[in-house]
Structure formats: C-alpha cells, structure tokens
Amino acid sequence: MQNRSINQYLRDHIRTVPDWPTPGVQFRDITPLLQDAKVFRILIDAFVHRYMDPAMRPDVVAGLDARGFILGAVIAYELNVGFVPVRKKGKLPFSTVEETYELEYGSATVELHTDAVKAGDRVLLIDDLIATGGTMMAGKKLLEKLGAHVVEGAAIVDLPELGGSEKLRSAGLPLFTLLHFEGN
C-alpha cells in the first residue's frame, strides 16, 4: 500500500462516537485498529518503518499512559529497543520524577522512574492521539529532566483544531502523526 492508501485504510478503521464523553465531542476511537490483526500490523508497520531509518532510530520508546503503552511497547519490540512507561501519578513503585500539566478542568500529573532513561538517550515519545498536547508536553519535560533527547513525538491521530500539535511544535518537538481529523 502507498502512504495515501495506508492512511485511508487506517482512517476507515477509526470509529467516531458522537457526543462522547460529553455533548458536542466527536470521540475518535482507535480500538477497531487494534482488534483486527491485519489492521494492527499495518498500523504498527507504519511507525516501525519510519523509525528503522538510522537518522530517526531511537534508543528507547516512551509510551504515554495508557494507549501509548499499547503502541509503544510493540514498536519498541519491533525496533529491538527498550520501552519505558510514562504513568499517571502513583502507579510507579520506584523513585520517580513528576510533571503536572493543566487539563480543561483541573490538572493531572505523570511520572517516570528516575532510571528509565540515561542522559543523551534518543527517545521516541508516543501516544494514540494529540488533542491539547498537555500529556505529551509533560512526557517531553519528564524525559528532558533526566537528560534524554526526545527526537520526535508520534501519534496515530492529530486533532489540530484543539491546538496541541501547534503547541508541541512551538516548544521544539517534531511531530509525526498518521492521520488528522478536523473538529474535536
């Protein structure tokens, strides 16, 4: 499949759920991408082929809680590199660093083990979707606190109208997304 047809194939397997979790929101559900073995393989291969390039190859993949774990662990395995989880506060048992970020109503905190990456590690930071960019920005800051270099942020879906991708790029994080959906 060519890139255009791969992207359309993947788009065709994302379910839009109107008015969830609140009225007016068009929720982009990626679970159909994961349920079918062929679709899941095509999805993972789209990322793996990009990051096999020596110029893009990370030393480690960091996945954002929780759907970034699904993608990140498989991509790390295929690239033969390590995987580290960026977790919600209170889920990691060892010494951690944390970063708090703002949500629409309130805030959230994510954590990373202090030994998750080494200074100078090239890290691919991955999640399923970029909306406001808060979680990915917090993940980037955590990794940088430990001296790592985030080479790129990656996601299946970008929702550009919510401003997250622009915010992340403005902060110096290159982004790669397979699809974008207008509206939220």
C-alpha positions, 0 to 999 in steps of 0.5 A, a space after each residue: 500500500 502507498 502512504 495515501 492508501 495506508 492512511 485511508 485504510 487506517 482512517 476507515 478503521 477509526 470509529 467516531 462516537 458522537 457526543 462522547 464523553 460529553 455533548 458536542 465531542 466527536 470521540 475518535 476511537 482507535 480500538 477497531 485498529 487494534 482488534 483486527 490483526 491485519 489492521 494492527 500490523 499495518 498500523 504498527 508497520 507504519 511507525 516501525 518503518 519510519 523509525 528503522 531509518 538510522 537518522 530517526 532510530 531511537 534508543 528507547 520508546 516512551 509510551 504515554 499512559 495508557 494507549 501509548 503503552 499499547 503502541 509503544 511497547 510493540 514498536 519498541 519490540 519491533 525496533 529491538 529497543 527498550 520501552 519505558 512507561 510514562 504513568 499517571 501519578 502513583 502507579 510507579 513503585 520506584 523513585 520517580 520524577 513528576 510533571 503536572 500539566 493543566 487539563 480543561 478542568 483541573 490538572 493531572 500529573 505523570 511520572 517516570 522512574 528516575 532510571 528509565 532513561 540515561 542522559 543523551 538517550 534518543 527517545 521516541 515519545 508516543 501516544 494514540 492521539 494529540 488533542 491539547 498536547 498537555 500529556 505529551 508536553 509533560 512526557 517531553 519535560 519528564 524525559 528532558 529532566 533526566 537528560 534524554 533527547 526526545 527526537 520526535 513525538 508520534 501519534 496515530 491521530 492529530 486533532 489540530 483544531 484543539 491546538 496541541 500539535 501547534 503547541 508541541 511544535 512551538 516548544 521544539 518537538 517534531 511531530 509525526 502523526 498518521 492521520 488528522 481529523 478536523 473538529 474535536 
